[in-house]
Amino acid sequence: MMVEDAICSFCGCLCDDINVEVEENNVKRVRHACRLGSSKIMGHERIRSPMVRKDGELKEVSYQQAYERAAEILLAASKPLLYGWASTVCEAQKKGILLAEEVGGVLDSTATVCHGPSVIGIEEKGLPGATLGQVKNRADTIVFWGCNPAEAHPRHSLRYSSNACGRFTPEGRSAKRIIVVDVRETRTSKNADKQVIIQPGTDYEVISALRMLVAGKGDVVPDEVGGVAKKELASLAQMLLAAKFGAVFFGLGITHSRGRYKNIDNALSLVADLNSHTKFVIMPMRGHYNVGGIGQVLAWSSGYPMSVDFTRQAPYFNPGETAACDLLAKADTDAALIIAADPASNFPRKIVEELAKMPIIQIDPYENPTTLLADVVIPSAIAGVEAEGTAYRMDGLALRMRKLVNSSYPSDEEILDGILECVRSLRSAMRMQGGA
């Protein structure tokens, strides 16, 4: 059986033209996907069954036993952290919010260590955005700033940006001007018409200089900014002003350099300045396929997009205080539920050492370094392959992913439902004992 136009649940591109050949309930071949997406859909060795740590070793148990142990850990904690949520579907994220409210915990996503600064900058300035379809069909000038889609989002250029043939850009690459701004040469820059290499940590200064040049105030710009000659910056400003429809894509190279969310604030202001002369949009290059989804679900549920504290009977949001790394650095959390993430691989060493001191529940299809620290490990079905659900593309468009094959593993949503039910049952039993 050939499943046509399936959605790839790997990165924020959410490519929806994937053909998957299924034979005897197994994926045999994947067409149109990049190597990264194909590898995920094809799958590899999985966690076989739920496990609970006993006498220092992880022992196989039933799903119900794993749910009960997870509920005990969460209820025993005074301030549990529920972290991850980037590589699972919105339906599971909604259950996670209910669980965080029930146990009085803090729910945070992987956005805080990637595009969290983007979210804060957008909150301050607003986002002159567009769909990827609009960029494909209309953009004749595309800027990649601090990102390398050729390696992180391999099909982005072909489907949506530099190499895409659109309704008003039928010639494809030859009709577009591609600009790359980065601290080094990248695979993406090899396809660029203009590459601007800046000094690390000078994004804010370079953007400010461009704003002056766009506004016709080049006389106040020094001869060199961020290691780039004024003449080169003036040439870049003219390329931007000459665009009929321009798009800026930015990545972690700008969100995590000096200035952080203020870099994004300034980039948004540059796009606003350009919109006084032509049409420009801007978009973050979101990494995981549904990291934008957790921000959406949290925002409509609590009013905040990340790092939400549910310990105060009302949602509380204060980045720098309620983000996962901040809580762990201050030893302000005493248990963790990790889902669809691997903080042991991505957090700073001292933060991981703090994480290792507390009981950890991990929900994931595959083993990873966090598994070595976990006290409860619960394997789940792979969303978009073995379970259906809703996910948000990097441009904010919600797409519905289908199930391609059946699986004996429960979905993330079903696992969270099981833990939530055990939490409520255990709490009810505790109240009855207290009353007696």
Secondary structure as UniProt FT lines:
FT   STRAND          2..6
FT   TURN            12..13
FT   STRAND          18..23
FT   TURN            24..25
FT   STRAND          26..31
FT   HELIX           35..42
FT   STRAND          51..54
FT   TURN            55..56
FT   STRAND          57..60
FT   HELIX           63..76
FT   STRAND          81..84
FT   TURN            86..87
FT   HELIX           90..103
FT   STRAND          106..109
FT   HELIX           110..113
FT   TURN            114..115
FT   HELIX           116..125
FT   HELIX           132..138
FT   STRAND          141..145
FT   HELIX           149..152
FT   TURN            154..155
FT   HELIX           156..159
FT   TURN            162..163
FT   TURN            170..171
FT   HELIX           172..175
FT   STRAND          177..182
FT   TURN            187..188
FT   HELIX           189..191
FT   STRAND          194..197
FT   TURN            200..201
FT   HELIX           203..214
FT   TURN            215..216
FT   HELIX           218..220
FT   STRAND          224..225
FT   TURN            226..227
FT   STRAND          228..229
FT   HELIX           230..241
FT   STRAND          245..250
FT   HELIX           252..255
FT   TURN            258..260
FT   HELIX           261..274
FT   TURN            275..277
FT   STRAND          279..284
FT   TURN            289..290
FT   HELIX           291..302
FT   STRAND          308..309
FT   TURN            311..312
FT   STRAND          316..317
FT   TURN            319..321
FT   HELIX           324..329
FT   TURN            330..331
FT   STRAND          336..339
FT   HELIX           343..346
FT   HELIX           349..355
FT   TURN            356..357
FT   STRAND          360..363
FT   HELIX           369..372
FT   STRAND          376..378
FT   TURN            384..386
FT   STRAND          389..392
FT   TURN            394..395
FT   STRAND          398..401
FT   HELIX           412..435
//
